[in-house]
């Protein structure tokens, strides 16, 4: 999913050393992406407390740190994109099963190109800069695949996404896979490039942020996670009914202004409420759209060799929590 860089993520030290959380406590790690704001808002509004659970949320952008924390039992929940969930070194035994979704990228990720590039086909033989493990890489792969091409047809230059604006100033770079806010900033600031948005997550369903839970704690405390999702959905309902209040609560957690957060929400993401999440997961008898997305992204990750093992969506997605709170059979 798109990511907003924060200079210093909070330390994992506050989470470490307590391998067994209380039965009513949930410790969460997630990248610094505003799509996870409903958790903070639910904490601030007291929604979780009303449901009898305690939720602790921390930022951690380094996936390897999160996997280590999940394995040690230092945290119960990880939130990130489907593609990131699948990536190396995950295999079938790695802790974490998907119990829900929280948001979808609807314009926050994409590929920008020099004005002379008219289509994805015209990227053949061109130099494309991209950070390897971001959603834009998946979007690019998918768009190339539809044209009978692969990343091997391009000249790939690896960059850090936060350098997008500076990299786009280099005329030897024909296109960049990136995300907001630097995606728009690069186009608007480097006017000599006549830049355009060539590929956008607005036109794709594959960039979905999921809620990943340790299987052992889910088995032990299923009701706790029903309450967790219920609190998140209540916060999302607040956003729909009173976006100004939601944004006012969310913004300080990201060191952003209300205006900046509103712009991101308006242009880059869409929260998945209770009904949308229930539809995404479906039931064991009638799997939802998330299974198809999982399989599509899985193949892209295998093709790029960012995943070692072909994971089974039916083993990696557990619709039981959503079924319990939505009344699905």
Rosetta silent file (secondary structure, phi, psi, omega in degrees, C-alpha in Angstrom):
SEQUENCE: XXXXXXXXXXXXXXXXXXXXXXXXXXXXXXXXXXXXXXXXXXXXXXXXXXXXXXXXXXXXXXXXXXXXXXXXXXXXXXXXXXXXXXXXXXXXXXXXXXXXXXXXXXXXXXXXXXXXXXXXXXXXXXXXXXXXXXXXXXXXXXXXXXXXXXXXXXXXXXXXXXXXXXXXXXXXXXXXXXXXXXXXXXXXXXXXXXXXXXXXXXXXXXXXXXXXXXXXXXXXXXXXXXXXXXXXXXXXXXXXXXXXXXXXXXXXXXXXXXXXXXXXXXXXXXXXXXXXXXXXXXXXXXXXXXXXXXXXXXXXXXXXXXXXXXXXXXXXXXXXXXXXXXXXX
SCORE:     score description
SCORE:     0.000 S_00000001
   1 L     0.000  166.252  176.589    0.000    0.000    0.000 S_00000001
   2 L   -63.053  153.223 -175.831    1.113    3.546   -0.220 S_00000001
   3 L  -136.634  138.810  173.193    3.297    4.718    2.578 S_00000001
   4 L  -105.851  121.866 -176.438    4.018    8.117    4.162 S_00000001
   5 L   -72.546  131.504  171.304    7.530    8.264    5.574 S_00000001
   6 L  -117.253  131.150 -168.617    7.854    9.331    9.205 S_00000001
   7 L   -52.778  -41.571 -177.113   11.410   10.089   10.241 S_00000001
   8 L  -135.380  110.319  176.107   11.456    7.883   13.292 S_00000001
   9 L   -72.330  149.356  179.964    9.090    4.969   13.793 S_00000001
  10 L   -65.822  147.022 -173.659    8.299    4.154   17.391 S_00000001
  11 L   -70.008  146.749  174.687   10.517    1.517   18.934 S_00000001
  12 H   -74.356  -10.273 -174.272    9.540   -2.115   19.190 S_00000001
  13 H   -58.673  -32.402 -178.131   11.053   -2.128   22.655 S_00000001
  14 H   -70.069  -18.352 -179.472    7.746   -1.171   24.234 S_00000001
  15 L   -97.550  -25.540 -174.604    6.212   -4.316   22.774 S_00000001
  16 L   -74.082  160.537  174.086    9.037   -6.744   23.391 S_00000001
  17 L    84.601    0.584  176.945    9.493   -8.818   26.494 S_00000001
  18 L  -128.790   71.751 -170.390    5.787   -9.576   26.963 S_00000001
  19 L   -63.749  -22.503 -178.463    5.366  -12.633   24.813 S_00000001
  20 L  -120.784  105.982  179.665    1.928  -13.472   26.204 S_00000001
  21 L   -75.908  157.841  174.322   -0.617  -10.681   26.101 S_00000001
  22 L   -61.905  157.207 -175.231   -3.647  -10.668   28.355 S_00000001
  23 L   -63.144  -19.326  179.770   -6.712  -12.340   26.889 S_00000001
  24 L  -103.733    7.518 -175.167   -8.347   -8.959   26.299 S_00000001
  25 E  -109.109  141.337  176.195   -5.285   -7.234   24.826 S_00000001
  26 E  -129.825  123.761  177.882   -4.262   -6.858   21.168 S_00000001
  27 E  -107.060  127.186 -171.186   -0.882   -5.422   20.162 S_00000001
  28 E  -118.772  136.732  168.479   -0.690   -4.160   16.577 S_00000001
  29 E  -119.221  139.348  179.576    2.195   -3.295   14.270 S_00000001
  30 E  -155.304  153.676  173.855    1.605   -1.553   10.948 S_00000001
  31 L   -64.687  164.974 -178.402    3.467    0.632    8.451 S_00000001
  32 L   -81.599   68.039 -179.695    2.971    4.384    8.661 S_00000001
  33 L  -119.387  133.335 -174.338    0.084    4.440    6.225 S_00000001
  34 H   -67.042  -12.217  176.369   -3.072    6.468    6.875 S_00000001
  35 H   -63.447  -16.985  179.792   -5.254    3.565    5.764 S_00000001
  36 H   -95.387    7.476 -177.769   -4.820    2.148    9.262 S_00000001
  37 H   -57.066  -31.595  179.092   -6.193    5.281   10.934 S_00000001
  38 H   -55.523  -29.357  178.147   -9.473    3.582   11.979 S_00000001
  39 H   -66.835  -46.653  178.358   -7.533    1.662   14.634 S_00000001
  40 H   -61.453  -42.876 -178.793   -6.193    4.875   16.179 S_00000001
  41 H   -64.940  -40.458  178.334   -9.605    6.517   16.004 S_00000001
  42 H   -63.521  -36.371  175.579  -11.257    3.497   17.641 S_00000001
  43 H   -65.683  -50.414 -176.109   -8.687    3.704   20.444 S_00000001
  44 H   -63.497  -35.204 -179.375   -9.153    7.471   20.888 S_00000001
  45 H   -82.196   -8.842 -179.924  -12.963    7.237   20.857 S_00000001
  46 L    80.749   15.244 -177.924  -12.966    4.408   23.379 S_00000001
  47 H   -63.669  -43.672 -179.570  -14.692    1.978   21.037 S_00000001
  48 H   -65.689  -41.904 -179.957  -12.414   -0.916   21.920 S_00000001
  49 H   -59.897  -40.871  178.513  -12.684   -0.190   25.638 S_00000001
  50 H   -61.609  -29.364 -179.258  -16.479   -0.277   25.356 S_00000001
  51 L   -89.561   -0.172  174.920  -16.142   -3.726   23.796 S_00000001
  52 L    86.245   19.034  177.931  -13.951   -4.944   26.629 S_00000001
  53 L  -125.558  157.663  177.102  -10.610   -5.102   24.836 S_00000001
  54 E  -115.048  126.003 -178.059   -7.383   -3.116   25.023 S_00000001
  55 E  -119.450  132.536  179.457   -5.616   -2.285   21.753 S_00000001
  56 E  -122.212  123.833 -173.131   -2.068   -0.968   21.444 S_00000001
  57 E  -119.210  131.241  177.670   -0.901    0.295   18.038 S_00000001
  58 E  -134.778  152.165  174.881    2.670    1.009   16.913 S_00000001
  59 E   -86.987  141.145  169.520    4.298    1.848   13.581 S_00000001
  60 L  -157.659  110.584 -177.219    6.915   -0.435   12.043 S_00000001
  61 L   -82.901  -22.665 -177.217    7.740   -0.183    8.331 S_00000001
  62 L   -82.036  109.144 -175.615   10.347   -2.956    8.288 S_00000001
  63 H   -61.243  -35.343 -179.343    8.457   -6.154    7.507 S_00000001
  64 H   -62.568  -36.256  176.556   11.269   -8.393    8.789 S_00000001
  65 H   -65.554  -38.656 -179.254   10.930   -6.788   12.220 S_00000001
  66 H   -67.328  -45.555  179.079    7.194   -7.398   12.183 S_00000001
  67 H   -60.194  -39.409  178.540    7.542  -11.060   11.211 S_00000001
  68 H   -64.681  -41.410  179.672   10.072  -11.540   13.995 S_00000001
  69 H   -66.197  -39.471  177.439    7.722   -9.899   16.507 S_00000001
  70 H   -64.532  -42.618 -178.753    4.812  -12.078   15.354 S_00000001
  71 H   -64.939  -40.194  179.670    6.954  -15.213   15.622 S_00000001
  72 H   -72.701  -19.442 -174.494    8.144  -14.315   19.130 S_00000001
  73 L    87.203   18.049  179.191    4.625  -13.555   20.248 S_00000001
  74 L   -76.523  -23.619  177.551    5.416   -9.899   20.944 S_00000001
  75 L  -137.680  159.277  179.633    2.404   -8.786   18.877 S_00000001
  76 L  -104.813  -25.830 -171.414   -0.877  -10.347   17.833 S_00000001
  77 E  -132.352  138.706  174.232   -1.746   -8.325   14.716 S_00000001
  78 E  -126.279  137.859  176.692    0.081   -7.115   11.611 S_00000001
  79 E  -126.786  128.332  176.953   -1.551   -4.927    8.964 S_00000001
  80 E  -169.784 -173.909 -175.949   -0.160   -4.415    5.461 S_00000001
  81 E   -74.645  160.905  175.508   -0.980   -5.206    1.819 S_00000001
  82 H   -56.051  -44.350 -178.457   -1.829   -8.654    0.494 S_00000001
  83 H   -61.536  -41.276  178.591    1.351   -8.568   -1.579 S_00000001
  84 H   -68.358  -36.522  176.527    3.522   -7.764    1.426 S_00000001
  85 H   -56.221  -39.834 -173.696    1.824  -10.518    3.426 S_00000001
  86 H   -78.615  -20.870 -166.847    2.879  -13.061    0.808 S_00000001
  87 L   -65.411  159.966  175.900    6.487  -12.010    0.367 S_00000001
  88 L   -49.824  135.996   11.529    9.639  -13.860    1.288 S_00000001
  89 L  -102.128   22.566 -176.997   10.293  -15.505    3.730 S_00000001
  90 L   -59.038  137.904  168.190    6.647  -16.416    4.417 S_00000001
  91 L  -136.096 -172.315 -174.081    5.644  -20.030    3.943 S_00000001
  92 L   -63.199  -20.857 -177.505    2.631  -22.042    5.112 S_00000001
  93 L   -95.190   -5.314 -178.309    4.009  -22.275    8.670 S_00000001
  94 L   -68.960  134.284 -179.841    4.707  -18.549    9.165 S_00000001
  95 L   -58.871  139.965  175.728    2.465  -16.980   11.847 S_00000001
  96 L   125.062  119.949  175.401   -0.386  -14.871   10.545 S_00000001
  97 E  -130.688  141.723 -175.949   -3.761  -15.494    8.948 S_00000001
  98 E   -80.081  122.359  179.550   -5.927  -12.863    7.234 S_00000001
  99 E  -112.559   -8.145 -179.370   -9.207  -12.177    9.064 S_00000001
 100 E  -174.288  175.602  173.890  -10.289   -8.954    7.389 S_00000001
 101 E  -118.455  163.455  178.790   -9.501   -5.943    5.237 S_00000001
 102 E  -130.798  -30.295  176.512   -9.303   -2.292    6.272 S_00000001
 103 E  -161.546  164.655  175.404   -8.717   -0.251    3.104 S_00000001
 104 E  -127.315  144.162  174.704   -8.009   -0.338   -0.616 S_00000001
 105 E   -79.552  124.387  179.756   -5.727    1.903   -2.637 S_00000001
 106 L  -127.385   50.554  178.399   -7.822    3.830   -5.162 S_00000001
 107 L   132.505   -6.387 -177.318   -5.233    6.155   -6.646 S_00000001
 108 L   -80.825  -12.160 -179.899   -2.515    6.282   -4.050 S_00000001
 109 E  -127.031  149.067  178.431   -0.146    4.006   -5.976 S_00000001
 110 E   175.108 -171.154  177.648    0.913    4.090   -9.594 S_00000001
 111 E  -124.358  124.028  175.417    3.461    4.659  -12.326 S_00000001
 112 E  -101.979  151.174 -175.669    4.237    8.144  -13.623 S_00000001
 113 E  -140.652  158.328  171.783    5.921    8.653  -16.974 S_00000001
 114 L   -58.016  146.650 -177.833    7.512   11.279  -19.173 S_00000001
 115 L   -57.798  -21.198  179.888    4.944   13.000  -21.387 S_00000001
 116 L   -75.945  -15.355  178.961    6.462   11.310  -24.457 S_00000001
 117 L   -86.286  115.176 -174.545    5.367    7.877  -23.175 S_00000001
 118 L   -93.886  -19.413 -176.276    1.871    7.300  -24.507 S_00000001
 119 L  -158.983  168.473  176.876    1.095    3.793  -23.230 S_00000001
 120 H   -59.839  -38.026  179.316    2.387    0.863  -21.209 S_00000001
 121 H   -56.422  -34.725 -176.589    3.510   -0.761  -24.470 S_00000001
 122 H   -75.556   -1.654  174.714    5.863    2.157  -25.073 S_00000001
 123 H   -78.616  -11.392 -177.820    7.793    1.311  -21.901 S_00000001
 124 L   -57.143  125.819 -179.842    9.496   -1.561  -23.734 S_00000001
 125 L    78.246   -1.317 -177.828   13.250   -1.041  -23.581 S_00000001
 126 L   -90.364  163.649  179.673   12.792    2.087  -21.452 S_00000001
 127 E   -92.437  120.350 -179.675   14.312    2.828  -18.051 S_00000001
 128 E  -119.453  124.603  179.267   11.833    2.529  -15.203 S_00000001
 129 E   -96.031  136.421 -178.750   12.827    3.411  -11.647 S_00000001
 130 E  -164.242  145.944  170.322   11.054    1.641   -8.793 S_00000001
 131 L   -80.925  130.248 -167.878   11.508    0.392   -5.269 S_00000001
 132 L   -56.133  -43.753 -168.676   11.174   -3.396   -5.579 S_00000001
 133 L  -109.688   50.691  175.010    8.614   -4.263   -2.919 S_00000001
 134 L  -118.204  159.762 -177.671    5.959   -1.593   -3.219 S_00000001
 135 H   -56.434  -30.874 -179.856    2.425   -1.937   -4.647 S_00000001
 136 H   -59.646  -31.793  178.522    3.366    0.021   -7.782 S_00000001
 137 H   -64.969  -40.107  177.042    5.619   -2.852   -8.824 S_00000001
 138 H   -65.453  -42.371  178.831    2.643   -5.219   -8.760 S_00000001
 139 H   -62.081  -40.322  178.733    0.527   -2.731  -10.705 S_00000001
 140 H   -65.608  -45.528  178.457    3.282   -2.408  -13.301 S_00000001
 141 H   -57.188  -46.063 -177.614    3.662   -6.177  -13.604 S_00000001
 142 H   -63.805  -42.329  179.355   -0.078   -6.616  -14.080 S_00000001
 143 H   -66.130  -39.543  177.439   -0.280   -3.896  -16.729 S_00000001
 144 H   -65.268  -40.780 -179.189    2.715   -5.355  -18.606 S_00000001
 145 H   -59.212  -38.296  179.110    1.222   -8.838  -18.439 S_00000001
 146 H   -66.182  -21.433  178.968   -1.918   -7.597  -20.193 S_00000001
 147 L  -100.147    9.169 -179.506    0.332   -6.386  -23.031 S_00000001
 148 L    74.012   25.374 -177.448    2.233   -9.682  -23.246 S_00000001
 149 L  -122.103  167.763  174.059    5.283   -8.158  -21.548 S_00000001
 150 L  -134.506  176.727  177.112    7.218   -8.621  -18.303 S_00000001
 151 H   -62.367  -22.533  177.893    9.597   -6.552  -16.223 S_00000001
 152 H   -65.870  -17.873  178.081   12.397   -8.176  -18.232 S_00000001
 153 H   -81.110   -4.501 -178.726   11.270   -6.042  -21.181 S_00000001
 154 L  -113.955  165.690  170.220   12.238   -2.921  -19.231 S_00000001
 155 E  -100.503  104.961 -174.664   15.449   -1.507  -17.851 S_00000001
 156 E   -90.302  130.401  174.515   14.767   -1.492  -14.129 S_00000001
 157 E  -119.889  121.512 -178.244   16.598    0.902  -11.828 S_00000001
 158 E   -80.602  134.059  179.378   16.024    0.424   -8.111 S_00000001
 159 L  -137.916  171.081  168.138   15.386    3.561   -6.050 S_00000001
 160 L   -92.542  133.400 -173.245   13.944    4.607   -2.724 S_00000001
 161 H   -58.919  -34.990 -178.823   10.417    5.892   -3.241 S_00000001
 162 H   -63.643  -12.360  178.418   10.975    9.041   -1.192 S_00000001
 163 H   -93.107   10.912 -175.157   13.477   10.099   -3.895 S_00000001
 164 H   -52.345  -47.448 -175.949   10.783   10.109   -6.598 S_00000001
 165 H   -60.878  -46.563 -179.392   10.786   13.884   -7.158 S_00000001
 166 H   -67.077  -39.651 -178.629   14.562   14.077   -7.588 S_00000001
 167 H   -66.625  -36.591 -178.091   14.693   10.955   -9.760 S_00000001
 168 H   -69.420  -16.513  176.027   11.973   12.268  -12.090 S_00000001
 169 L   -73.626  -15.795 -179.404   14.187   15.289  -12.767 S_00000001
 170 L   -84.887  113.170 -175.351   16.623   12.920  -14.500 S_00000001
 171 L   -67.181  -12.978  177.453   15.697   12.783  -18.194 S_00000001
 172 L   -78.116  -11.876  177.745   17.282    9.338  -18.527 S_00000001
 173 L   -94.802  118.408 -176.667   14.444    7.940  -16.376 S_00000001
 174 L   -85.497  -29.910 -178.180   11.368    7.342  -18.510 S_00000001
 175 E  -156.457  159.126  179.576    8.965    6.283  -15.766 S_00000001
 176 E  -137.349  131.117  169.872    8.781    5.733  -12.008 S_00000001
 177 E   -86.990  125.861 -169.621    6.705    3.331   -9.929 S_00000001
 178 E  -156.101 -164.373  178.274    5.765    5.262   -6.817 S_00000001
 179 E  -154.617  168.526 -179.776    3.017    6.378   -4.428 S_00000001
 180 L   -75.142  150.251    7.167    1.427    9.473   -2.939 S_00000001
 181 L   -89.417   -7.255 -175.175    2.221   12.146   -1.977 S_00000001
 182 H   -69.823  -20.580  178.862    5.509   12.082   -3.924 S_00000001
 183 H   -62.214  -52.122  178.849    3.751   10.761   -7.024 S_00000001
 184 H   -68.767  -36.690 -179.666    1.777   13.979   -7.523 S_00000001
 185 H   -61.689  -38.339 -179.567    4.657   16.126   -6.306 S_00000001
 186 H   -65.150  -42.753 -179.729    6.969   14.748   -8.992 S_00000001
 187 H   -66.074  -43.966 -175.157    4.518   15.545  -11.786 S_00000001
 188 H   -75.583  -30.094 -176.245    3.739   19.048  -10.524 S_00000001
 189 H   -88.592  -29.597 -178.550    7.307   20.059   -9.670 S_00000001
 190 L  -100.958   66.200 -172.936    9.140   18.651  -12.709 S_00000001
 191 H   -63.643  -23.590  179.861    7.120   20.511  -15.324 S_00000001
 192 H   -65.997  -16.626 -179.691    9.809   20.072  -17.979 S_00000001
 193 H   -87.013  -14.335 -173.719    8.886   16.378  -18.131 S_00000001
 194 L    49.698   45.696 -172.623    5.203   16.992  -18.953 S_00000001
 195 L   -62.601  153.685  179.078    4.627   14.050  -16.642 S_00000001
 196 E  -140.132  158.327  173.310    1.524   11.928  -16.628 S_00000001
 197 E   -86.919  111.074 -175.318   -0.004    9.177  -14.523 S_00000001
 198 E   -88.423  -39.297  179.904    0.398    6.079  -16.689 S_00000001
 199 E  -134.684  137.390 -179.328   -0.861    3.397  -14.290 S_00000001
 200 E  -137.560  145.979  175.578   -2.986    3.930  -11.185 S_00000001
 201 H   -67.155  -12.137  175.259   -4.358    1.754   -8.404 S_00000001
 202 H   -62.049  -25.330 -177.474   -7.637    3.533   -9.124 S_00000001
 203 H  -101.912   14.892 -177.203   -7.985    1.139  -12.056 S_00000001
 204 L  -143.547  155.891  179.000   -7.099   -2.013  -10.122 S_00000001
 205 L  -108.288    6.202 -168.558   -8.339   -3.984   -7.113 S_00000001
 206 L   -84.547  -11.542 -178.781   -5.090   -5.704   -6.175 S_00000001
 207 L   -98.040   91.652 -176.018   -3.739   -3.200   -3.619 S_00000001
 208 E  -123.473  131.840  174.927   -5.664   -4.165   -0.496 S_00000001
 209 E   -90.649  131.790 -174.616   -4.570   -3.734    3.121 S_00000001
 210 E  -117.179  164.954  176.979   -5.392   -6.712    5.288 S_00000001
 211 E  -109.587  117.037 -171.295   -5.567   -7.540    8.995 S_00000001
 212 E  -111.379  126.551 -172.814   -3.243  -10.416    9.829 S_00000001
 213 E  -124.798  141.977  174.896   -3.613  -12.281   13.157 S_00000001
 214 L   -63.938  127.857 -175.459   -1.512  -14.896   14.919 S_00000001
 215 H   -60.718  -37.035 -176.171   -3.337  -18.208   14.587 S_00000001
 216 H   -65.245  -41.111 -179.662   -2.618  -19.355   18.128 S_00000001
 217 H   -74.513  -33.633  176.575   -4.219  -16.296   19.724 S_00000001
 218 H   -62.310  -43.895  179.397   -7.142  -16.337   17.294 S_00000001
 219 H   -63.959  -38.121 -178.013   -7.888  -19.940   18.217 S_00000001
 220 H   -74.822  -36.935 -172.320   -7.631  -19.120   21.922 S_00000001
 221 L  -134.653   62.093 -176.811   -9.625  -15.866   21.823 S_00000001
 222 H   -61.340  -34.917 -178.054  -11.888  -15.665   18.752 S_00000001
 223 H   -66.106  -32.972  178.104  -14.350  -13.263   20.397 S_00000001
 224 H   -57.368  -39.305 -178.091  -11.525  -10.793   21.077 S_00000001
 225 H   -80.051  -25.065  170.553  -10.990  -10.457   17.339 S_00000001
 226 H   -63.704  -42.623  178.234  -14.701  -10.123   16.670 S_00000001
 227 H   -66.904  -37.432  179.680  -14.605   -7.126   19.018 S_00000001
 228 H   -60.925  -49.859  179.085  -11.454   -5.818   17.315 S_00000001
 229 H   -65.638  -38.287  178.712  -13.068   -5.778   13.870 S_00000001
 230 H   -59.862  -42.425  178.342  -16.296   -4.375   15.312 S_00000001
 231 H   -64.217  -40.629  178.171  -14.371   -1.444   16.806 S_00000001
 232 H   -62.944  -45.286 -178.386  -12.594   -0.775   13.505 S_00000001
 233 H   -66.682  -32.020  176.585  -15.868   -0.805   11.572 S_00000001
 234 H   -65.449  -38.216  177.355  -17.427    1.568   14.097 S_00000001
 235 H   -66.615  -40.352  177.700  -14.544    3.981   13.451 S_00000001
 236 H   -63.605  -38.168  176.178  -15.034    3.654    9.686 S_00000001
 237 H   -63.127  -35.390  175.935  -18.745    4.425   10.188 S_00000001
 238 H   -63.291  -40.818  178.157  -17.680    7.574   12.060 S_00000001
 239 H   -59.394  -40.372 -179.208  -15.602    8.592    9.050 S_00000001
 240 H   -70.009  -34.122 -177.031  -18.640    8.218    6.813 S_00000001
 241 H   -90.472  -31.000 -177.658  -20.924   10.190    9.142 S_00000001
 242 L  -146.481   72.324 -176.355  -18.466   12.803   10.452 S_00000001
 243 H   -58.647  -32.600 -178.685  -15.245   12.830    8.397 S_00000001
 244 H   -63.269  -43.756  179.049  -14.030   16.058   10.018 S_00000001
 245 H   -66.042  -43.563  179.126  -14.012   14.524   13.504 S_00000001
 246 H   -58.422  -48.144 -178.100  -12.360   11.340   12.234 S_00000001
 247 H   -64.166  -40.462  179.140   -9.643   13.317   10.440 S_00000001
 248 H   -60.377  -37.144  178.770   -9.052   15.556   13.467 S_00000001
 249 H   -75.464  -37.656 -174.406   -8.402   12.449   15.583 S_00000001
 250 H   -75.122  -40.703 -169.698   -6.306   10.656   12.958 S_00000001
 251 H   -53.599  -45.941 -177.918   -3.990   13.457   11.806 S_00000001
 252 H   -60.737  -28.269  179.909   -1.798   13.786   14.942 S_00000001
 253 H   -66.997  -20.018 -178.240   -0.893   10.093   14.809 S_00000001
 254 H  -112.699    6.768 -177.678    0.773   10.732   11.432 S_00000001
 255 L    55.386   38.837  179.829    2.263   14.156   12.157 S_00000001
 256 L  -121.872  159.411  175.228    0.115   15.544    9.364 S_00000001
 257 L   -79.536  161.545  176.006   -2.351   18.414    9.136 S_00000001
 258 H   -57.234  -39.849 -178.945   -6.082   17.797    8.855 S_00000001
 259 H   -63.224  -42.810  179.950   -5.897   19.151    5.294 S_00000001
 260 H   -64.192  -42.408  179.742   -3.136   16.715    4.317 S_00000001
 261 H   -66.193  -41.890  179.211   -5.012   13.740    5.738 S_00000001
 262 H   -60.034  -41.668 -179.993   -8.250   14.794    4.041 S_00000001
 263 H   -62.411  -41.345  178.290   -6.464   15.019    0.692 S_00000001
 264 H   -63.782  -46.703 -179.893   -5.054   11.508    1.109 S_00000001
 265 H   -62.007  -38.704 -176.520   -8.447   10.098    2.070 S_00000001
 266 H   -71.417  -30.506 -170.021  -10.150   11.894   -0.837 S_00000001
 267 H  -116.987  -14.914 -167.352   -7.692   10.796   -3.541 S_00000001
 268 L  -120.218  -26.016 -174.041   -5.765    7.732   -2.441 S_00000001
 269 E  -144.691  164.177  176.149   -7.727    5.212   -0.412 S_00000001
 270 E  -137.560  121.858  177.866  -11.115    3.798    0.410 S_00000001
 271 E   -70.424  143.613  177.011  -11.897    2.231    3.769 S_00000001
 272 L   -99.528  108.353 -178.483  -13.604   -1.159    3.638 S_00000001
 273 L   -76.308 -172.835 -175.838  -16.526   -1.076    6.050 S_00000001
 274 H   -57.916  -47.178 -178.213  -18.272   -4.093    7.563 S_00000001
 275 H   -65.489  -43.372 -179.110  -20.362   -4.866    4.491 S_00000001
 276 H   -65.279  -41.349 -179.892  -17.456   -4.421    2.073 S_00000001
 277 H   -67.026  -41.851  177.834  -15.124   -6.550    4.177 S_00000001
 278 H   -60.232  -40.242  178.830  -17.726   -9.304    4.563 S_00000001
 279 H   -68.639  -38.076 -179.942  -18.174   -9.333    0.791 S_00000001
 280 H   -62.899  -40.045 -177.836  -14.405   -9.387    0.222 S_00000001
 281 H   -86.206  -37.061 -178.214  -13.943  -12.458    2.426 S_00000001
 282 E    67.265 -147.111  179.743  -17.182  -14.286    1.723 S_00000001
 283 L  -132.040  166.927  176.785  -17.594  -17.702    3.342 S_00000001
 284 L   -56.591  -34.516  179.995  -15.779  -21.049    3.032 S_00000001
 285 L   -77.073  -33.531 -179.709  -18.587  -22.200    0.744 S_00000001
 286 L  -131.612   79.486 -178.808  -18.634  -18.974   -1.283 S_00000001
 287 E   -58.299  144.072 -179.515  -15.209  -17.302   -1.128 S_00000001
 288 L   -87.138 -172.720 -175.102  -15.192  -13.568   -1.796 S_00000001
 289 H   -60.645  -27.069 -176.627  -13.135  -11.374   -4.110 S_00000001
 290 H   -60.603  -32.041  179.332  -10.148  -11.374   -1.750 S_00000001
 291 H   -65.623  -42.169  177.818   -9.307  -14.957   -2.715 S_00000001
 292 H   -65.174  -43.517  177.420   -9.056  -14.016   -6.389 S_00000001
 293 H   -60.632  -44.997  179.793   -6.943  -10.968   -5.534 S_00000001
 294 H   -55.887  -47.088 -177.630   -4.713  -13.128   -3.336 S_00000001
 295 H   -67.321  -38.934  178.809   -4.101  -15.609   -6.170 S_00000001
 296 H   -62.761  -48.377 -178.859   -3.432  -12.872   -8.733 S_00000001
 297 H   -67.901  -35.689  178.879   -0.911  -11.116   -6.503 S_00000001
 298 H   -58.158  -44.569 -179.857    0.633  -14.435   -5.476 S_00000001
 299 H   -66.459  -37.793  177.335    1.515  -15.219   -9.076 S_00000001
 300 H   -63.329  -41.545  178.775    2.979  -11.752   -9.593 S_00000001
 301 H   -67.105  -37.858  177.164    5.167  -12.186   -6.516 S_00000001
 302 H   -66.868  -41.374  179.591    6.301  -15.621   -7.685 S_00000001
 303 H   -61.327  -37.707 -178.333    7.084  -14.260  -11.153 S_00000001
 304 H   -84.300   -8.679 -177.412    9.204  -11.503   -9.614 S_00000001
 305 L    65.217   29.110  172.912   10.778  -13.990   -7.173 S_00000001
 306 L   -91.835   -2.279  172.926    9.771  -11.843   -4.208 S_00000001
 307 L  -133.495  143.286 -178.342    8.007  -14.924   -2.835 S_00000001
 308 L   -97.651  -25.874 -171.132    9.467  -18.411   -2.557 S_00000001
 309 L  -125.459  135.658  174.959    6.330  -20.443   -1.868 S_00000001
 310 L   -79.387  108.747 -177.417    2.948  -20.517   -3.582 S_00000001
 311 L   -85.475  146.754 -179.389    0.570  -19.945   -0.699 S_00000001
 312 L   -90.520  119.359 -178.266   -2.974  -21.317   -0.666 S_00000001
 313 H   -56.371  -36.375 -177.811   -5.551  -18.548   -0.245 S_00000001
 314 H   -68.890  -23.028  176.019   -7.880  -20.920    1.609 S_00000001
 315 H   -90.271  -25.682 -176.198   -5.185  -21.536    4.210 S_00000001
 316 H   -91.957  -13.272  179.973   -4.089  -17.897    4.415 S_00000001
 317 E  -118.672  127.922  178.917   -7.576  -16.369    4.743 S_00000001
 318 L  -118.823  104.828 -176.351   -9.880  -17.175    7.667 S_00000001
 319 L   -84.420    5.717 -172.313  -13.403  -15.788    7.149 S_00000001
 320 H   -65.442  -36.463 -178.699  -14.710  -17.072   10.501 S_00000001
 321 H   -67.719  -45.610  178.428  -14.371  -13.788   12.410 S_00000001
 322 H   -64.985  -38.296  178.873  -16.221  -11.798    9.772 S_00000001
 323 H   -61.449  -38.049 -178.553  -18.853  -14.516    9.498 S_00000001
 324 H   -66.820  -37.390 -175.764  -19.457  -14.300   13.249 S_00000001
 325 H   -92.576  -14.397  179.689  -20.020  -10.532   13.269 S_00000001
 326 H  -103.208   -7.356  179.559  -21.896  -10.301    9.958 S_00000001
 327 L    80.401   11.649  179.378  -24.200  -13.265   10.532 S_00000001
 328 L   -71.237  150.026  179.940  -22.935  -15.109    7.454 S_00000001
 329 L  -107.268    0.000    0.000  -23.361  -18.873    7.355 S_00000001
